[in-house]
Amino acid sequence: MPEANGMTSIVRHPLVRAVFVTGVALLAGCGPAKKSVFPPSLTLQEVSAKPGGTWHVTLRVHNNSYGGMSFDTFQGTLRVGDLGAVLLDAKIDQDIPSFAADVATIDLLPTAEMSKALAALAAKGSAGALPYSIDGHVTATPEKEDKAQTFPVHGKNWLSPVPGIPDTYRSP
């Protein structure tokens, strides 16, 4: 509709409107890129049975995200074979780059049944294998974020005796 002075409003012109919308869309794309964050994975790397019955457990934490993450803690359970689970509470305190992994260690006191299962595995030698599972959650802060997030983690694999190193077991 013509204005009072007989001119058409410039905003109503289709070409100007298209240029304006395109400019706004381009400016919106100029913000900082947000890297995708995916839950980490957690597995056993090694278990060493120590005198006195304690196990020295090495956890492998793998960052599956496109940006680095600062890992704080892991809380969960470890189940060996079909036996009852033991609680794990590990302070990871590691900065892990994107798609990389690092380890954290924890000492735990297994159940008597778990110790017997590991001893039976040792008797089989390098041909033996014992299934395990880890369930719990990891607390970590993704790169360029201020607030920590909690991620569920689930890991399953096998423990096998390490040839030549008594009372030591590794997972592939």
C-alpha positions in Angstrom: 0.0 0.0 0.0 1.4 3.4 -0.9 2.7 5.6 1.9 1.6 9.1 2.4 4.2 10.6 0.1 3.5 8.0 -2.6 6.5 5.8 -2.1 6.5 2.0 -1.3 8.1 1.0 2.0 11.5 -0.5 1.4 11.0 -3.3 3.9 8.0 -4.6 1.8 10.2 -4.9 -1.3 10.8 -8.7 -1.8 14.5 -8.4 -2.8 15.3 -6.3 0.3 13.4 -8.7 2.5 15.3 -11.7 1.0 18.7 -9.9 1.6 17.7 -9.1 5.1 16.7 -12.7 6.0 19.9 -14.0 4.4 22.0 -11.6 6.4 20.4 -12.6 9.7 20.9 -16.3 8.9 24.6 -15.7 8.1 25.1 -13.8 11.3 23.4 -16.5 13.3 25.9 -19.0 11.9 28.9 -16.9 13.0 28.5 -18.0 16.7 31.1 -20.3 18.3 30.9 -23.9 17.1 29.5 -26.2 19.8 31.3 -29.6 19.8 29.2 -32.7 20.1 29.4 -34.4 23.5 28.9 -38.2 23.7 29.0 -40.5 26.7 32.4 -41.9 27.5 33.1 -45.6 27.8 34.8 -47.3 30.8 36.4 -50.7 30.9 38.9 -52.6 33.0 42.4 -52.5 31.6 44.1 -54.6 34.3 43.4 -56.3 37.7 46.2 -57.2 40.0 45.5 -59.4 43.0 47.6 -58.2 45.9 48.7 -60.0 49.1 46.0 -59.6 51.7 43.2 -60.0 49.2 42.9 -56.5 47.7 42.7 -55.9 44.0 44.5 -53.1 42.3 42.2 -52.2 39.4 43.2 -50.0 36.4 40.1 -48.4 34.7 40.4 -47.2 31.1 38.3 -44.1 30.5 37.7 -43.3 26.8 36.4 -39.9 25.7 34.0 -40.4 22.8 33.4 -36.7 22.2 34.5 -34.3 19.6 36.0 -32.0 22.3 38.2 -32.7 25.3 36.6 -33.4 28.7 37.7 -33.0 32.3 36.8 -36.2 34.1 36.2 -36.0 37.8 34.7 -39.2 39.3 33.3 -42.7 38.6 30.8 -44.4 40.8 29.4 -47.8 40.0 29.6 -51.5 40.4 32.0 -54.2 39.2 30.6 -57.7 38.6 32.8 -60.7 37.8 31.2 -63.7 36.2 27.7 -64.3 37.6 28.7 -63.3 41.1 27.6 -60.4 43.2 28.8 -56.9 42.5 31.2 -54.7 44.5 31.0 -50.9 44.7 33.6 -48.8 42.8 34.2 -45.2 43.7 37.1 -43.7 41.8 38.5 -40.2 41.6 39.6 -39.9 37.9 40.8 -36.3 37.9 42.0 -36.4 34.3 41.7 -34.1 31.3 41.3 -36.4 28.3 41.4 -35.0 24.7 38.8 -35.9 22.1 38.7 -39.5 21.1 41.5 -40.4 23.4 41.7 -42.5 26.6 43.6 -42.5 29.9 43.6 -44.7 33.0 42.6 -44.3 36.6 43.4 -46.7 39.4 41.5 -47.9 42.4 42.1 -50.5 45.1 39.1 -52.6 46.2 38.3 -55.5 48.4 36.5 -58.2 46.4 34.1 -60.7 47.7 35.4 -64.1 48.7 33.6 -65.6 45.7 35.2 -63.1 43.3 38.7 -64.0 44.7 38.0 -67.7 44.2 36.8 -67.1 40.6 40.1 -65.2 39.9 42.1 -68.0 41.5 40.3 -70.5 39.3 41.0 -68.4 36.3 44.7 -68.3 37.2 44.8 -72.1 37.4 43.6 -72.3 33.8 46.5 -70.3 32.5 46.4 -68.1 29.5 43.6 -70.2 28.0 41.2 -69.0 30.6 38.8 -66.1 30.5 36.3 -64.6 33.0 33.5 -62.2 32.0 33.1 -59.0 33.8 30.7 -56.0 33.7 30.9 -52.4 34.9 27.9 -50.2 35.4 27.7 -46.7 36.8 28.1 -43.1 36.0 31.0 -40.8 35.2 31.0 -37.1 36.1 32.9 -34.9 33.6 33.0 -31.3 32.3 33.0 -31.0 28.5 35.4 -28.5 26.9 34.1 -24.9 26.8 31.4 -25.6 29.4 31.3 -24.5 33.0 29.0 -27.2 34.4 29.8 -30.9 35.0 27.6 -33.5 33.4 26.8 -37.0 34.6 27.1 -39.8 31.9 25.9 -43.4 32.3 28.6 -46.0 31.5 28.3 -49.7 30.9 31.2 -52.0 30.0 31.4 -55.7 29.4 34.4 -57.8 28.4 36.7 -60.6 29.6 39.6 -60.9 32.0 42.5 -63.2 31.0 45.7 -64.0 32.9 48.8 -62.2 31.8 51.5 -64.8 30.8 54.6 -64.5 33.0 53.1 -62.0 35.5 51.4 -63.9 38.3 48.1 -62.6 39.8 47.7 -60.1 37.0 44.7 -60.1 34.5 44.0 -57.9 31.5 41.0 -57.2 29.3 41.4 -56.9 25.5 
